[in-house]
Amino acid sequence: MQDPAGDQGRTNTSHTFPTVSPEQVGLSSAGLERLTAVMQRQVDAKHVPGVSMLIARGGKLAYRRDVGALLPGGPPLKDDAIFRIFSMTKPVASVALMMLVEEGRLFLSDHLAKFVTEFASPQVGVEKDGKLELVPANRAITIQDLLRHTSGLAYAFTGNSAVQRLYRRSQLFAPDPANSRTHLVRDLSTAEFVAELAKLPLIDQPGAAWNYSHSTDVLGRVIEVVSGQSLGAFLQARILGPLGMKDTSFVLAPDKYERVAEPFDVDPDVASKPIALIAKESRQRFESAGGGLWSTMDDYARFARMLYLGGTLDGTRIIGRKTLAFMVSDHLGPNVRNGTPSLLAPGHGFGLGFCVRLVPGMASTPGTPGEFYWGGLAGTVFWIAPQEELVAMMMIQAPGQRDYYRQLFRNLVHAALI
């Protein structure tokens, strides 16, 4: 396929999708050339080291570009670059949990305490007259709560409530995930981490609010308990291996270090803010179902294509068609308060591991009802729009600029649709 951008960006094919020209699947070559040129300008302006992008429509690859460098001042970004995908781990772990549901090994209505006894009597932190009071949870946390982030758990970095300040003082989490070489302050196993997390109060009553949180990390421990395997072993045996995701893992082999994409040392928009993402040499025992995987564009494209095809890829069924449709439906409804509005935009709901677009309007970027997606802290993002037969994915390592590039990419992809 001819590169419409000339020297701007390197044309790469994907081993996941058959390749066609853009116009064959309703995409504008001129619009895609504009996308490449815009991202190249961002690289030239030293606003981002490099950008990897993929667009498929109708199950066929119409656009794949790598723009910029693997690391600041380093070699060109290539198609086998390895990225910290952070929260794009969540959809993978959520599919893993639902595979166990399909096998009859647990129910979404099951209480979390059935598998993690430390959550048998959770308490909720309530701020009153400037003080934090603890009250009993009015119902148990369920597995469904974990999948849809209504458990009452929190992240320390998404706000400054009294409970989140307790999180930060716990010496459990890295205070700024965009400036930390490890996920946790201490080297804990997944079981040990979840036990420590259970000692902290909930930020809301279970089921009352959508609070983006460590819920998926706890879900990872449930997978371990139910399957009898470590999370990494289960994912490898049931998802990563069968899908051929050979470069996706919680720990990097040393022979892959030279392929790791790196951010700038200092935020390009905030000169005094250092950036230090998870070290490629990290060997912490904690396998974060909420944000611990490393992956590549081709690997995650295989996972995304499996989702696009209704749960199957190359003759391998990963998840049932109806189970997946259930996952990418809204599970919040009108009575669940949005406790993290910075991450759940107007016009959206949340399913079991995925954000779900509900209406064409309301949000600040274009989209299609029924599309589902998620992203990662360093700027990776993917979305699947079944009505448009569209799969789009971008990977960068620029935590401070993630919202900017997600909006930019989404706007330009939709502008290229014919």
ZARO-34496 format. One record per residue: x, y, z of N, C-alpha, C, O in turn; residue in one letter. Coordinates in steps of 0.02 Angstrom, whole numbers, plus 32768, in hexadecimal, padded with zeros to 4 digits. Layout:
XYZXYZXYZXYZa
...
//
This chain:
802B7FC48000800080008000802C803E8000805B80448028m
801D806C7FD4804580A97FCF803B80D5800C800380DA8026q
807180F48023806D8120805E805781668047807E81888026d
801A817B8058800281BC8042802581F68064801F822F804Fp
804C81E7809A806C821D80BE80B5822680AA80D9824E80C7a
80CB82008079811082088064814081F7809B813D81C080B7g
816D822680AC819F821A80E081838224812681A582158157d
8145823C812B81288248816D81098208818780D181F68173q
812C81E581B2811181A881CF8124816C81A5812A81718168g
812C813481C5813E80F781A3810180CA819C80DE80BE81CCr
80F580B3815F80BC8087815280CE8041816B810180258158t
80A38027819580AD7FE381AE806E7FBB81A380377FD681A6n
80757F7C8195803B7F50819080337F2C81D380607F2C81FDt
7FF97F0F81DC7FEB7EEA82197FE37EA182087FC67E8F81D5s
7FFC7E7682337FF57E2E822A7FB07E1782407FA17DDB823Dh
7F867E4682577F447E3482727F0D7E3E823F7EE17E148239t
7F0E7E75821B7EDA7E8681EB7EF37E8081A47F2C7E938196f
7ECA7E6681767EDC7E6B812F7EDC7EB4811A7EB37EDB8132p
7F097EC780ED7F137F0E80DC7EF07F20809B7EF17EFA806At
7ECF7F5B809C7EAD7F7580617EBD7FBF805B7ED97FDD8089v
7EAB7FDD80227EB28026801B7E7A804780437E45802A804Bs
7E858083805C7E5380A480867E0E80AA80657DDB809B8085p
7E0C80BF80267DCB80CA80057DA3808A7FFE7D66808C7FFAe
7DC480507FFD7DA080107FF97D73800480357D427FDF8031q
7D838023806D7D5C801880AA7D3F805A80C57D2F805F8100v
7D38808B809A7D1680C880AE7D4080F780D87D2681188106g
7D7F80FB80C97DAB812B80EA7DCE815680B57DDD813E807El
7DDA819480C67DF881C380967E4481C2809D7E5F81CD80D3s
7E6681B680667EAF81B980677EC781FF807A7EF88206809Es
7EA5823180617EB8827680737EAF828280BE7ED882A380DDa
7E79826880D97E6D827081217EA2824C814A7EB68265817Fg
7EB7821281347EEB81EC81587F2F820E81507F58820D817El
7F3B822B81157F798251810C7F7B828C813C7FB0829D8157e
7F4282AB81467F3E82E381757F4D82CB81BC7F7082ED81E2r
7F32829181CF7F40827582117F8A826A821B7FA6827D824Fl
7FAB824D81E97FF3824281EF8019828381F48046828A821Et
800682B581CB802982F581CB8021831A820D805083388227a
7FE5831782297FD98338826A8003831982A08022833C82C8v
800682D782A3802E82B682D6807982C282CB809F82C882FBm
808E82C6828C80D482D5827E80E6831B8296811D832582B0q
80B9834B828F80C5838E82A980CD838D82F580F683B28310r
80A68364831680AB835F835F80F083438373810E835983A3q
81078311834D814982F58359817F8329834D81AD83318375v
817A834C831481AB837F830281AE83B7833581E383D58341d
817583C58355817183FA8388818983E183CC8187840683FDa
819E83A283CF81B68382840D818183838444818E8390847Ek
81448375842E810C836F845D80FF8327846F80DE831A84A2h
811782F88447811182B18454814A828E842F815A82A283F7v
816A825B844E81A2823B842B818D821583ED81AE821A83B9p
815781F083F2814181C783B980F981B283C180DE81B183F9g
80D981A283898092818F838880898154835A809F81558320v
8069811E8373805680E5834A800B80E683417FE680F28371s
7FF380D983047FAC80DD82F67F9680A582C87FBC808D829Dm
7F58808F82D17F3B805A82A97EF1806882A07ECF807B82D0l
7ED7806082637E90806682557E7C802D82277E9A802381F3i
7E4A8007823C7E2F7FD282137DE47FDE820B7DC37FF88238a
7DCA7FCA81D27D817FD181C67D6A7F95819E7D8B7F7D8170r
7D307F7C81B27D177F4181907D447F04819A7D447ED78170g
7D697F0481D17D967ECC81DE7DD77ECE81B77DFC7E9D81B6g
7DE57F0681957E217F0B816C7E497F49817E7E2D7F7D818Fk
7E8B7F43817B7EB77F79818D7EBC7FAD81557ECD7F9D811Cl
7EAC7FEC81677EB0802181367EE7805481457EFA807B811Aa
7F01805281837F32808481967F5B806A81D17F4080538203y
7F9D806E81C97FCB805B81FF8009808681F9802E807E81C8r
801680B28229805080DE8226807480E18269805580DD829Er
80B580E7826580E080F6829E81048137828E8128813B825Dd
80FA816982B8811581AC82AD814481BD82E7813281B28321v
817E81D882D981AB81EE830E81DC81B9832481F0818E82FEg
81EF81BE836482268195837D820F816683B581DC817283D6a
8235813183BE8227810183F4823081218438820A81138467l
8262814C843D82708171847B829081B3846882AA81B98431l
828D81E5849382A88227848282F082228469831C8208848Bp
82FB823B842D833E823A8410835481F583F8838D81EC83E5g
832681C683F98338818183E98328816C83A2831D81978377g
8327812C8396831A8112835382D1811C834082A7812A836Bp
82C1811582FF827B811C82E9824D80EA830C826280B2831Cp
821080FE831881DE80D2833581CC809D830181B980AD82C9l
81D2805E831481C5802782E68185800282FB8169800E8330k
816F7FD682CE812E7FB682D9812F7F82831180FA7F6B8326d
816A7F6F832A816D7F3F8361817C7F6083A481907F3E83D3d
81747FA383A881817FC683E781537FAC841E811A7F9A8412a
816F7FAA845A814A7F92849581377FCD84C081617FF784D1i
80F77FD084D280DB800884F980C17FF0853C80AB7FB78543f
80C5801C856D80A0801185AC80588023859D8049805D8591r
802C7FF2859E7FE78001858B7FBB801185C97F81802285C1i
7FD7800D86047FB4801F86427F6C800586417F627FC8863Ff
7F3A803186427EF5801A864D7ED67FF786117E9D7FDF8616s
7EF77FF485D87EDF7FC885A37EE87F7E85B67ED37F528592m
7F077F7285F17F077F30860F7EC17F1D86277EAF7EE28627t
7E9A7F4E863C7E587F40865A7E2A7F19862C7E0C7EE88643k
7E227F2B85EC7DF77F0285C27E0E7EB985BC7DE57E8B85B9p
7E507EAE85BB7E6A7E6A85B67E577E4285F57E3E7E0A85F0v
7E627E61862F7E517E3F866E7E067E3486757DF07E02868Fa
7DDE7E64865C7D957E5D86617D7D7E2486367D507DFF864As
7D997E1D85FA7D887DE385D07D9B7DA385F37D767D7285F1v
7DD57DA286137DEB7D6686377DB97D52866D7DA97D178674a
7DA27D8386937D717D7486C87D317D5886AA7D147D2886C4l
7D1A7D7586737CDC7D5F86547CE37D1986357CB17CF6862Em
7D1F7D0586237D2A7CC1860C7D1B7C9086457CFE7C5A863Am
7D2D7CA286827D1F7C7886BC7CD47C7786CB7CB97C4386E0l
7CB27CAF86C07C697CB086C77C497C8186957C1B7C5C86A6v
7C627C8186577C477C5486247C517C0B86367C2B7BE08620e
7C847BFD865D7C917BB886717C6A7BA486B07C717B6C86C9e
7C417BD186C97C197BC287047C3E7BC187457C287BA38776g
7C787BE387477CA27BE187837C947C1A87B47CAC7C1987ECr
7C6F7C4B879E7C577C8187CA7C207CA787A77C157C9E876Bl
7BFD7CD287CD7BC87CFC87B37BDA7D4587BD7C007D5687EBf
7BBF7D7087947BC97DB8879F7BA97DCF87DF7BBF7E0087FDl
7B757DAD87F57B527DBE88337B777DA588717B637DB788A9s
7BAA7D7D88697BD07D6488A37BEE7D9E88CA7C037DD088ADd
7BEF7D96890C7C117DC789367C5C7DC089307C767D88892Dh
7C7F7DF7892D7CC87DF689297CE67DCF89637D177DAC895Al
7CC87DD5899E7CE37DB489DA7CE37D6889D37D077D4689F8a
7CBD7D4C89A67CBE7D04899A7D037CEE89827D187CB5898Fk
7D277D1A89607D687D0989447DA17D2E89677DD97D15896Bf
7D937D6989817DC57D9189A57DA67DA389E87D827DD589EEv
7DB67D7B8A1A7D937D828A5B7DA27DC48A7E7D7C7DDA8AA9t
7DD97DE48A6B7DEA7E258A8A7DB47E5A8A7E7DB17E8C8AA1e
7D8A7E4F8A4B7D557E7F8A3C7D127E6A8A5A7CDD7E7F8A42f
7D127E428A8F7CD47E2A8AAD7CAD7E628ACE7C6F7E5F8ACEa
7CCE7E938AEA7CAB7EC98B0F7CC87F0D8AFC7CE77F2D8B26s
7CBF7F228ABF7CDD7F628AAA7CBB7F9D8ACD7C807F9A8ADEp
7CE27FD18AD77CC7800F8AF37CCE80478AC07CFA80468A96q
7CA180778AC57C9F80AF8A967CB380EF8ABA7C9A80FD8AF1v
7CE081158A9C7CF581548AB97CC5818C8AA77CB981998A6Cg
7CA981AD8AD97C7981E38ACF7C9682228AEE7CA682238B29v
7C9C82578AC77CB682978AE07C7D82BE8B017C4A82CB8AE2e
7C8882D08B407C5582F58B667C7783288B937CA083168BBEk
7C6783678B887C83839D8BB17CD0839C8BAE7CF183A78BE0d
7CEA838F8B737D32838F8B697D5683528B847D94834F8B82g
7D3183218B9B7D5082E48BB57D3782A88B8D7D0282A98B6Ek
7D5F82738B8E7D4D82368B6B7D3082048B9C7D5281EF8BCBl
7CF281F28B927CD181C08BBB7CCA817F8B937CC081818B56e
7CCF81488BB57CC881078B947C8580E88BA67C7380E48BE1l
7C6080D48B737C2080B38B7D7C2080718B587C43806A8B26v
7BF980408B6E7BF87FFF8B4B7BDB80068B057BAE802F8AF9p
7BF47FDE8AD77BD67FDC8A947B8F7FC18A9A7B817F948AC2a
7B617FDE8A737B1C7FC98A787B0C7F8A8A507AD57F6F8A55n
7B3B7F748A287B367F338A077B7B7F1A89F47BAB7F4089F6r
7B7F7EDC89E27BBF7EBE89CF7BD57ED7898A7BAC7EE88960a
7C177ED989807C337EE5893E7C2A7EA589157C397E6E892Di
7C137EAC88D77C0A7E7288AB7C407E7188757C637EA2886Bt
7C447E3988527C727E3488197C5F7E6587E37C8A7E8287C2i
7C1E7E6F87D97C077EA087A87C1E7EE687BB7C317F0E878Fq
7C1E7EF687FB7C377F3788127C807F4187FE7C937F7887E8d
7CA87F0E88047CEE7F1387F07CF57F2187A67D1C7F4B8791l
7CCE7EFD877E7CD37F0487357CBD7F49871D7CD87F6286ECl
7C8C7F66873E7C717FA687267C877FE187517C6F80198747r
7CB57FD687807CD1800B87AB7C9C802D87D77C9B806A87DEh
7C71800487F47C41801D88267C4E7FFD886A7C207FF98894t
7C8A7FE588757C9A7FC188B37CA17FEF88EF7C9B7FD88928s
7CAE802F88E37CBF805C891A7D0A806589237D208090894Ag
7D31803D89017D7A804689017D8B808588DA7D6080A188B7l
7DC9809B88DF7DDE80DA88BF7E2580D388A37E4680A188AEa
7E3A810788817E80811388717E95815288977E6E8180889Ey
7ED2815388AF7EE9818D88D57EF081CA88A87EE7820288BFa
7F0181C188687F1581F9883D7EDB821A88187EE5824A87F4f
7E9D820088207E65821D87FA7E3F825388217E0E826E8807t
7E548262885E7E31829688847E5482A388C67E8A828888D4g
7E3482CC88EF7E5482DF892F7E2282D989697E2483018997n
7DF782A889677DC9829C899E7DF0828389DB7E2B827189D6s
7DCF82828A147DF0826A8A517E0682218A497E3C820F8A61a
7DDE81F98A287DF181B28A1E7E2D81AE89F07E5A818689FCv
7E2F81D689BC7E6981D4898F7EA881EE89B17EDF81D889A1q
7EA1821D89DF7EDB82338A057EF481FA8A327F3081F38A3Dr
7EC681D18A4B7EDA81968A717F0081658A447F3281488A59l
7EE8815C8A087F0A813289D77F53814989D07F81812189D1y
7F5B818B89C77F9F81A589BC7FCB819D89F98008819289F2r
7FAE81A18A337FD6819A8A717FE381518A83800981438AB1r
7FC581238A5F7FCB80DC8A71801080BE8A61802080878A79s
803880E28A3A807980C78A248071808589FE809C805A8A00q
8038808089DD802A804489B680348051896B805180288948l
801D808B8954801F809B890D805580CF88FE806780F78929f
806D80CE88C08097810488A9806D814488A880368143888Ba
8084817B88C6805A81B788CB804781D68888801081F18882p
807381D28857806581EC8814807681B687E280B181AC87D4d
8044819487C68054815D87978077817387588094814A8734p
807681B58749809B81CE870F80E381E08720810881F886F6a
80F681D5875F813B81E28774814F81AD87A6816281BB87DFn
814B816E8790815B813687BC817780FD8792815D80ED875Ds
81AC80DF87AA81CB80A7878781AE8063879A81BF8030877Cr
8181806287CD815F802587E28116803487EF8104806E87FBt
80EB800187EE80A4800A87FB809780178845806C803E8856h
80BD7FF5887080B27FF988B880F1801288DB8128800A88C2l
80E78030891581208046893D8147800A89588184800A895Av
81217FD6896B81407F99898681387F60895581097F60892Cr
81647F30895881617EF6892C81327EC2894B81467E998974d
80F27EC5893680C07E98895180A77E6A891A80A97E7B88DFl
80907E2F892D806D7E0588FD80277E2288F180127E4F8915s
80057E0888C07FC17E1F88B37F947E1288F07F6C7E3D8902t
7F9A7DD8890E7F727DC789497F827DF789827F547E0E89A5a
7FC17E05898D7FD57E3389C37FBC7E7989B77FA57E9B89E4e
7FC07E9089787FA87ED389687F5E7ED989757F487F0A8994f
7F377EA8895F7EEE7EAB89687EDC7EAA89B27EAD7ECC89C7v
7F017E8489DA7EF47E828A227F027EC68A427EDD7EDB8A6Ea
7F367EE88A2C7F457F2B8A457F107F5D8A2E7EFB7F888A55e
7EFB7F5789F07EC87F8589D57E877F7F89FC7E657FB18A07l
7E777F438A127E387F378A367E377F5B8A7A7E027F638A97a
7E707F6F8A937E737F928AD37E5D7FDC8ACD7E4E7FFC8AFFk
7E5C7FF58A907E4A803B8A857DFE80418A7B7DDF80138A62l
7DE080798A8F7D9880818A877D84808B8A3F7DAD80A08A15p
7D46807B8A307D2A808889EE7D1B80D289E77D0F80F58A18l
7D1B80EB89A97D0C8131899D7CC1813D89967CAA8176899Fi
7C9B810989867C52810D897E7C3480C989927C5780978995d
7BF480CA899F7BD1808B89AA7BD38061896B7BCE807C8934q
7BDB801E89717BDB7FF489357B9C7FFE890C7B647FFF8926p
7BA6800788CB7B6F8010889C7B56805688957B2D80648869g
7B6E808488BF7B5380C888BF7B7080F488897B4D811F886Ea
7BB080EB88787BD28119884B7C0680F588217C2280C28835a
7C12811187E67C4980FA87BC7C88811F87D17C8F815B87C4w
7CB580FC87F27CF6811888067D2C80ED87E67D3580B387F7n
7D50810C87B87D8880E887987DBA80D587CE7DCA80FE87F9y
7DD3809687CB7DF2807E88097E1D804087FE7E27802887C6s
7E35802788377E5B7FE8883A7E2D7FAB88367E447F738843h
7DEE7FB588237DC07F7D881F7DDA7F4487F37DD47F098805s
7DF87F5687BA7E107F22878D7E4D7EFE87AA7E577EC3879Bt
7E757F2087D27EAC7EFD87F57E907EC888237EAB7E918827d
7E5A7ED888467E3A7EA788727E1C7E6E88487E1F7E34885Bv
7E007E80880F7DE67E4E87E17E1D7E1C87CD7E117DE087C6l
7E5A7E3687C47E927E0A87B47E9E7DD687EA7EAE7D9D87DBg
7E967DEA88297E9E7DBA88607E657D87885F7E707D4C886Er
7E287D9D884D7DF07D6D88487E007D3988127DF37CFE881Cv
7E1B7D4E87DA7E2E7D1F87A57E607CEC87C07E5C7CB187B1i
7E907D0387E87EC27CD688047EA17CA288327EAF7C67882Ee
7E757CB9885D7E557C8D888D7E297C59886A7E2B7C1E887Av
7E027C6F88397DD47C4288177DF97C1187EA7DE77BD787E6v
7E2C7C2A87C77E4F7BFF87967E857BD487B57E977BA0879As
7E9E7BE987EF7ED67BC5880D7F197BD487ED7F4A7BB187FAg
7F1C7C0687C37F597C1B87A17F687C6387B27F3D7C8987C8q
7FA77C7787A77FB67CBF87AB7F927CE187727F817CC28740s
7F867D2287797F647D4787457F8A7D4387037F6D7D3786CEl
7FCC7D4C87077FF47D4A86CA7FF07D0786A77FEC7D03866Ag
7FF17CD186CE7FEE7C8E86B17FAA7C8286917FA57C64865Ba
7F757C9986B27F327C9086957F2A7CB786547F117C9D8623f
7F3F7CF686547F3A7D1E86177F627CFF85DF7F4B7CFD85A5l
7F9E7CE785EE7FC87CC985BA7FA77C8A859D7FA87C818561q
7F8B7C6085C87F6F7C2185B27F2D7C2A858D7F1E7C04855Fa
7F057C5D85A17EC17C6085887EB57C9885567E857C94852Fr
7EDF7CCD85567ED47D0585287F127D1584FF7F107D1284C2i
7F487D2685207F847D3E84FD7FA17D0884CF7FB17D168495l
7FA97CCC84E87FC47C9584BF7F967C8484857FAC7C84844Cg
7F567C7584937F297C63845C7F217C9A84277F167C8A83ECp
7F287CD9843A7F227D0F84097F657D2083E77F677D4A83BBl
7F9A7D0083FB7FDB7D0E83DD7FF87D5183F2801C7D7083CCg
7FE77D67842F80017DA8844880447D9B846A804A7D9A84A7m
80777D91844180B87D79845980E17DAD847F81107D9B84A1k
80CF7DEC847880F67E21849A80CE7E4284D180E07E7A84E6d
80997E2284EA80707E3E851E807A7E17855F80717DDB8560t
808D7E3B8594809D7E1A85D380A27E4D860B80A27E8985FFs
80A47E34864980AE7E60868380F77E6F869081077EA286AEf
81247E448678816C7E4E8682818E7E48863E817E7E1B8617v
81BD7E74863181E07E7485F182207E4A85F582457E4E8626l
822B7E2385C1826A7DFF85BB82A17E3185A782947E5E8580a
82DE7E2985C183147E5985B283207E62856783347E988552p
83157E2E853E83227E3584F782EF7E6084D382F47E6C8497d
82BD7E7884F8828B7EA584DB82947EED84F2826F7F1984DBk
82C47EFA851E82CC7F3E853982D77F72850282BE7FAA8507y
82FC7F5F84CE830E7F91849B82D27FA5847082D77FD38448e
829A7F838478825E7F938452822C7FBD847981F67FCC8460r
823D7FD084B6820E7FF484E1820A803E84CF823D806084CCv
81CE805684C381C3809E84B681C780C484F881AE80AD852Ba
81E680FF84F681F18126853381D5816D852A81D4818884F3e
81C0818B856281A881D1856081E282028565821B81EE856Dp
81D2824285608202827585718212827185BC81E9825985E3f
824D828985D0825F82898616823782BD863E822C82B68679d
822382F3861B81FD8329863A81C08337860F81C4833585D2v
818883448630814A8352860D8153838F85DF816883C485F6d
81438389859E814E83C18570812083FD857D812E84348565p
80EA83F385A280BD842985B180C7844685F780AF847D8606d
80E98421862280F6843886678140842B8675815383F5868Bv
8168845D866981B18454866881CD843A86A98202841B86AAa
81AA844686E081C58432872181AE83EC873581C083D3876Bs
818683CA870B816A8389871E8191835086FD818F834986C0k
81B48327872481D782EE870781A782B786F4817182B18710p
81BC828E86C58195825386B081C2821686B881FA821486A0i
81A881E486DA81CC81A586E28198816D86E4817881638717a
8191814986AD8160811486AB817F80D286C381BB80CF86D1l
8156809E86C9816D805E86E381AD804886C181B280488684i
81DE803686EA821F802286CE821A7FDF86AA81F97FB186C1a
823A7FDB867182387F9C864B82587F638671824B7F298663k
82837F7386A182A47F4086CA827B7F2B8706828F7EFF872Ce
82407F4A871082187F3D874C82067EF3875281F17ED38721s
820F7ED8878D82007E92879B81D37E8C87D981D87E5A87FDr
81A87EBD87E5817B7EB8881E814D7E7C881681397E6A87DFq
813C7E5D884F81127E22884D80C97E32883D80A57E078824r
80B37E6E884B806F7E83883E80607E8387F480817EA787CEf
802F7E5B87DF80197E5A87997FD77E8287967FA27E6987A8e
7FDD7EBF877F7FA47EEE87817F747EE187487F837EEF870Es
7F3A7EC587597F057EBB87277EE97EFE87107ECA7F0286DBa
7EF57F3287377EDD7F7487267F0C7F9D86FC7EF87FD086E0g
7F4C7F8886F77F7A7FB386D17FC07F9986C87FEE7FC186BEg
7FCB7F5786CA80107F3E86CC802D7F23868C80697F14868Bg
80077F1D865680217EFC861A804B7F2A85EE803F7F6685E9l
807D7F0B85CF80A27F28859780857F08855880717ECE8559w
80837F2D852080697F0F84E380827F3784A680A47F6A84ADs
80707F1F846C80817F3F842D80417F4E8406800B7F358417t
80487F7783D2800E7F8583A77FF27F4483887FB67F39838Am
801D7F1A836D80057EDD834D7FE47EAF837F7FB07E928371d
80027EA883BA7FE47E7C83ED7F9F7E9484017F6F7E6D8401d
7F9A7ED484137F597EEC842B7F277EEF83F27EEA7EE983FEy
7F3F7EF783B57F127EF5837B7EF27EB083757EB97EAA835Fa
7F167E7C83887EF97E3983867EC17E3383BA7E8D7E1683ADr
7ECD7E4F83F57E997E4E84287E5C7E7784107E237E628418f
7E697EB283F37E337EDD83DC7E0C7EBC83A37DCF7EC283A0a
7E307E9B83777E0C7E7A833F7DE17E4183597DAB7E35833Fr
7DFA7E1D838B7DD17DE983AA7D907E0683C47D5A7DE983BAm
7D947E4083E57D587E6183FE7D2B7E7683C47CEE7E6C83C6l
7D487E9383907D227EAA83557CFD7E7083357CC57E78831Dy
7D1C7E3583347CFE7DFA83147CCF7DD483437CB97D9D8333l
7CC07DF1837C7C8F7DD383A97CAA7D9E83D77C867D7283EEg
7CEC7DA183E57D0A7D7484167D347D3C83FA7D4A7D10841Fg
7D417D3D83B97D687D08839A7D9D7D25836B7D947D5B8351t
7DD47D0083627E087D1483337E2B7CD783197E407CAB833Fl
7E327CD382D77E567C9C82B67E3E7C5882CE7E667C2A82D9d
7DFD7C5182D67DE07C1182E97DE27C0283337DCC7BCD8348g
7DFD7C30835C7E007C2683A47DCC7C5283C67DCD7C8F83C0t
7D9E7C3283E97D6A7C56840E7D857C6784537D967C3A847Ar
7D8A7CA884637DA27CC084A47D677CCB84D37D697CB7850Di
7D337CED84BB7CF97CFE84E57CBB7CF884BA7CBD7D05847Ei
7C847CE484D87C467CDB84B27C2B7D1D84967C347D5284B4g
7C097D18845E7BEE7D54843C7BBE7D7A84697BC37DB7846Fr
7B907D5784887B5F7D7884B37B7F7D9284F47B6A7DC5850Ek
7BAF7D6E850C7BD37D8685487BF67DC785397BF37DF68562t
7C167DCC84FF7C397E0984EC7C067E4284E27C127E7A84F8l
7BCE7E3484C27B9B7E6884B97B827E8184FD7B757EBC8505a
7B7C7E54852D7B697E6685717B9E7E9485907B8D7EC485B3f
7BDD7E8485857C147EAB85A27C167EF385877C257F2285ACm
7C067EFB85477C0D7F3D85287BCA7F6385277BC27F928501v
7B9C7F4E85527B5E7F73855F7B677F9D859E7B927F8D85C8s
7B407FD185A47B447FFB85E07B2A7FD6861D7AF47FB9861Cd
7B517FD786537B3E7FB786927B357FE986CA7B337FD68705h
7B31802986B97B29805C86ED7AE1807486F27AC580748729l
7AC3808886BB7A8080A386BD7A7E80E986DC7AB2810486EDg
7A42810586E37A3C814B86F87A46815687437A4E818F8758p
7A458121876B7A45812A87B47A8A812387D47A9081298811n
7ABD811787AC7B01811287C67B24815587B97B2B816A8780v
7B3B817487EE7B5C81B587E97BA181AE87C97BC3817D87D4r
7BB481E087A27BF681E187847C28820187B57C29823E87BCn
7C5081D887D67C8081F188077CC2820687E97CEB8225880Cg
7CCE81F587A97D0D820887887CFC822687437D0B82078710t
7CDD826087427CC6827C87027CFE828C86D17CF282928695p
7D3B829386EA7D7382A086BC7D818264868F7DA2826C865Bs
7D68822986A17D7681ED867A7D3881CD865B7D3E81A3862Fl
7CFE81E286727CC081C886557C9A820486397C768227865Dl
7CA2821085F87C89824C85D77C3D824B85CF7C1F821585D1a
7C1E828585C77BD6828785B97BC5825D857C7BEC8259854Cp
7B8A823D857E7B76821385467B9281CD85487B8981A78518g
7BB381BB857E7BD3817985847BBA815585C27BA6817385F3h
7BBC811385BF7BB280E885F87BEE80BB86007C2280C585E0g
7BE88089862A7C1F805B86347C048014863A7BD38007865Df
7C257FE786177C127FA186187C3C7F7986477C4C7F8F867Eg
7C4E7F3D86327C787F11865A7CBF7F13863F7CD47EE6861Al
7CE47F4786517D297F4F863A7D337F8086027D6B7F8D85EFg
7CFD7F9D85E87D017FCB85AF7CD4800785BA7C9E800185D8f
7CE9804185A27CBD807B859D7C938071855F7CAA8057852Cc
7C54808785627C24807C852C7C0480BE85177BEB80E38541v
7C0580CD84D77BE5810984BD7B9A80FD84B77B8480CC8499r
7B72812B84D47B29812284D57B05814B84A07AD281358485l
7B1E818784907AFD81B484617B3181D484347B6C81D68446v
7B1C81ED83F97B4D820C83CC7B6A824D83E87BA5825C83DFp
7B418273840B7B5682B484237B6B82B4846C7B7B827F8488g
7B6B82EF848A7B7B82FC84D07BC682FC84DF7BDE832A8502m
7BEB82CC84C77C3382CA84D37C5782FF84A97C38831C847Ca
7C96830B84B87CBB834084947CDD832784557CFD834F8431s
7CD782E684467CF382CB84087CBF829F83E67C9182878407t
7CC6829483A47C95826B83807C97822283977CC8820B83B4p
7C6181FF83897C5D81B983997C1C819C83827BF281BF8366g
7C13815B838E7BD9813783767BBA810F83AF7BDE80ED83D3t
7B79811483B97B5A80EB83ED7B6D80A183E67B6C808683AFp
7B7D8082841D7B90803C841D7BDB8031841A7BF27FF98425g
7C028065840C7C4B805B840B7C64805284537C47806D8482e
7C99802C845A7CB68020849B7D02802884977D20801D8463f
7D1F803B84D07D66804D84CE7D83805185147D5F804E8546y
7DC4805985167DE7807185527E2E8084853E7E4480788506w
7E5280A2856E7E9680B985617EC380AD859D7EAE808E85CEg
7F0080C585987F3180BC85CD7F5180FE85E17F50812E85BBg
7F6C8100861D7F86813E863B7FBB816186117FC0819E8613l
7FE2813B85EB8017815A85C48000817285808027818F855Aa
7FBF816785707FA5818385327F8E815084FF7F75816384CAg
7F95810F850D7F7B80DD84DF7F2F80DE84E17F1180EF8514t
7F1080CD84A97EC780CC84A57EB180A0846B7ED4809A8438v
7E76808184727E57805D843A7E0C8067843F7DF180728475f
7DEB806384067DA2805E84087D89803483CE7DAA802E839Aw
7D4F801683D97D2E7FEC83A87CE7800583A07CC2800983D1i
7CD4801783627C91803083537C6F7FFF83247C77800482E8a
7C497FD083407C2A7F9D83147BFF7FB982DD7C007F9F82A5p
7BD87FEE82EA7BAD800B82B67BD58025827B7BC080218241q
7C10804082897C3C805A82547C6E8025823B7C958033820Ee
7C6B7FE982597C9C7FB482497CE37FCF82507D0E7FC18226e
7CEF7FF582847D2D801A828D7D54800282CA7D377FFA8300l
7D957FF882C17DC37FEC82F97DFB801F82F27E1A802482BDv
7E08804583267E3D807883257E67807183647E4D8063839Aa
7EA8807C835C7ED5807583957F1080A4838E7F2A80AD8357m
7F2580C183C57F6080EC83C77F8880DB84057F6C80CE843Am
7FCA80DC83FE7FF680D28437802B81088439804F81148409m
802F81298473806481598482807B814E84C9805B812884EEi
80B1816E84DE80C9816D852380D181B68538810881D0853Bq
809881D585478097821D8558805E82298589802982428575a
8066821785C8802E821A85F7800D825E85FF7FD082628605p
8035829385FE801882D586077FF182EE85CB7FC9831C85D0g
7FFB82CE85927FDA82E485547FA682B1853C7F8C82B78504q
7F96828085657F6B824A854D7F26826285367F0E824B8502r
7F07828F855B7EC582A785477EC882CF85057E9C82C984DBd
7EFD82F684FE7F05831E84C17F0982F084847EE782FB8452y
7F3482BD84887F3E8292844D7F03826484417EF582538407y
7EE1825084757EA58227846A7E70824F84447E5182358416r
7E65828D84597E3482B784367E4A82C583EE7E2282C283C0q
7E8A82D383E67EA582E283A37E9C82A683757E8482AD833Dl
7EB0826C838D7EAB822E83657E62821F83547E528210831Bf
7E37822383857DF1821383797DD2824483467DAE822E8319r
7DDF8284834D7DC482B5831E7DDB82A782D77DB382AA82A8n
7E1C829982CF7E378291828C7E23824E826C7E19824A8230l
7E1C821A82957E0381DA827A7DBC81E382607DAD81CD8229v
7D91820282877D4C820A82717D48823982347D1C8230820Ah
7D74826982307D74829581F67D87827081B77D7682858180a
7DAA823881BE7DC0821281837D8D81DE816C7D9681BF8138a
7D5781D681917D2281A7817C7CFB81C581427CE881FF8144l
7CEF819D810F7CC981B380D57C8081A080DE7C5781AE80B3i
//
